[in-house]
């Protein structure tokens, strides 16, 4: 019962493949809009969330912290949505937001530009040249986005378990290939996998709650969980920040202990 993530360029057929896989395996099909809606329930704008997921940050945005908040909320919502397994997610950077999970099947699909232009033109009512330019801009934005946030090349096959080229392979064949792989023991949803998923979900929720709380919303931290033992890494601006972090984390169910040794305090003169 793995979680399958599908990475693709715009207008490459990711939704179609996800729906085919969900039907073949009896999984839930989860798209980006579902996660955005869930994340926006915390009181943020769906439009701004989508913008944060689609466009690389400008220099100003890198300084104003907003991207961090939106991504923390999005990751927490995604983890909650797929934490029980048996889900196919097609959307932005699912393989990166969920990376490290032992039952994660990371799929990358490639489609010929001719096919992508045709799909974009039909959906957006664009001419061939306009559709080509639109796809090129979206590809470039996604490449910059993933490099800025994760330091990886979005198109590098090393980030995926399987890469499928749809130039000659049709969607039915691609679907069957991935479904066969998903049924292999390597991607079985074992108790250890469930524990890893629970740890990532808890760590993501803590990071989101810290980003939402007015007293800690200015912080940017990394959160790790191991069976409820929480370790938080990052930097704080003033000494009271650490107490506020403890307060927020203490209110979250599932936390067994909290380690802040790696939370760097400001240097005193």
N, C-alpha and C positions, 0 to 999 in steps of 0.2 A: 504493500500500500504506500508507494512513494509519493512525494510531491514532485510534479513535473513542471519545470519552467521552460517557456518557449521564448527565445530571443530571436528577433528578426528585424530587418529594416522595414520602414513603413511600406505598406501595400505589397507585402511579400506572402500573404496568406496565413499569417500566424493564427488569426481567429479561427479560420476554417480548419486548420490542423488541430487546434485545441479542442474544438467541438467534436471532431471526429474521434480524437483520443478519449475524450470524456465518455462518449457513447460506447466506444469499443471496450473500455475498461470498467465502465460503471462508476466513473469518478465525477466530481463536481467540476464544472468549468468556471473559472474565476477570471474576470478581466479587470483591467486597471480602474475602470469607473466604479466598480463595486468597492474597491479598496479606498479610492478617493472619497466616496460617500461615507464610508465608515470612519475614516480619519477626520473628515470635516465635522463629524458629530461632536468634536471637541470645541467647536465654536470658531473654526477658521474657514476661510473662503475656499470653496471648491475650485473656483477659477484660479486663485493664486496657487493652490496646491498643484493643479494641472500645469500651470506655467512653470513652477519649480521643477516639475518632473520632465518637462519637454525642452527647456532652454538652459544652456550653460550659464552659470552666474557671471554677471559683470563684475568689475572691480568693486563697485559700490556695494553690490549684493554680498560680496565676500566679506565686506566689513560690517554689514548690518545684521548678520546672524540669522536672517529669516529662512534661508535655505536649510540651515541645520534644524530648525524647528519643524519645518514641513517634512523633511526626510525622516526625522525621529517619529513623527506621528504616522507617516506612511508605513514605515517598517513595522511599527507596533501593530497597526491594523492588519497588515499582510500576515504577520506571524499568527495572530489570533484567528484569522480566516482559514489558514491551512494547517493549523497545529495538529489536527487529528489525521492528517494524511489524506490519501485518495482525492487529490485535487490537481487540476491542471491550471497553471497560472500563465496567462499571456499578457504581458505588459512590460513596464519599464524595469529593467535591471533586477528581475526577480532572482536570478542566479547569484547576484551580488548581495542583495539584501538578505538572502537566506543562506549565504555561503557558510560552509563548515558543517552543514547537516549531512549525516552519513547516508540518508535515504533520499537525497535530492538528485533527481535526474535532470541534468542541464542540457537542453536541446537548443541548437542553433540551426535555423533554416535560411537558405540563400535562394533567391529567385532571380532570374535574368531581368536586367533593367527593362527590356522590352515588355515583359509581362507586368512589371511594377508600374510602368508608365501607362499601360492600358488600363490597369485597375484604378490608378489614381485619376486618370482622365474621366473614366466612367463615373466614379463616385463623386468627384469634385467638379465635374463639368468643365474640364480644362482641355486646352489643346495639348498636343504632344510635347511641344517645347516648354510650355508652362508647367506641365506635369513633371517633366524631367527636372526642371529647376527647383520645383517644390520638393521633390524627393531628395535631391542633392543637398538642399539646405537642411532638411530634417536629419539626414544621415550625418552631416557635419556637426549639427548641434548635439546629437546623441553621442557621437564620438568624443566631443569636447566634454560633455557632461560626465561620462563614465571615467574619462581620464582625470578630470579635476577631482571628482569625489573618491575614486578608488585607485587611481594610478595605473589603470589597466587599459589595454587596447580593446575596445568593444568588439572588434572583429577577429581578435586572436583566437584560434581554435583551442588553445590550451585552456581557455576558460570554460570549456564545454565537454560533456561526455560524448556527445555525438553531433556531427555537423552534416546536414542533409542539403544537397544541391538539387533544386527542383527544375533544373534545366531539362533533364531527361526523365527524372522520377516524377510520377503523378502524386496527388495528395493521398490517394488510397494506399499506395505503396509506402509513402512516407509514414503514414499513420500506423500501418501494420509493423513497420520496422521499429518504431518507437515503442509501440505496445508490447512487442516481443521482448524488447530490452527491459521494459518496466516490470515484466513478470519474472525476471531473473532474480536469484537469491541475493545478488549484490545490492539490490534496492528494496529488500524486504523491510517492512516497518516493524522492527524488533522493539522490545522494551528499552534497549539502549538508545534506539532512535527516538522513541517517544520522550525519553529523559532529555536528550539533546534538544528536541523541539521545545519542550517545556522550559529549559534553561534559556534558550534564545528568546522565547516569548516573554519570559519574566524580565530578562535584561532589557529588551526593547521597550517594555511597558515602563520600567523604571526611568529609562532615558527620556521617554515621552513625558512622563509625569514631571520630571525635573525641568523639562523644557517649557511646560505649561505653567508651573507654579511661579507667581510673580517674584518670589524671593530667590529663585534659582534659575529663572528663564535666561539669564545672561551667560550661563555657564555652557561650555561645550566639553562633554566628557565621553569616555568610553566605559561601558558597563559590561562586566562579565558575571555569569552566574554558574554555579556548580552545585546542583541539588539545593538551591536556595541560599547558598553561601555567596554573597555579593561582594565583588571588588570593583571599585570605581577609580578610574585613572583620569587625570586631567590637571587643570590649573584653576586655582581660585584667586579672586582679586583681593579679598579681605578675609581675615580670620573667621568672622561669623558665618561665612558661606558654608563652612564645613558643618556647622550646627544645623543650618537650614537643610543641607543635603540629608543629614540624619533624620530630620523631622519628616521630610517628604517620603523617604524610603521606608521609614517605620510604619507608614500608613498603608503600605501596599501588601496585600495578602501573598503568602508564599515565601517571604523573606525570612530566612533562618538566622543569618548573621550578616554583618556589614563590615567591610574592611576598607578604610580610607587612607591607608599608609601611602598609596601611590597618588593621592590627591595633593598636588603641590601647593604649598602655602606661599603667600607673597614674601619676598625677601625683606627683612627688616634692616633699616639703616643702622 
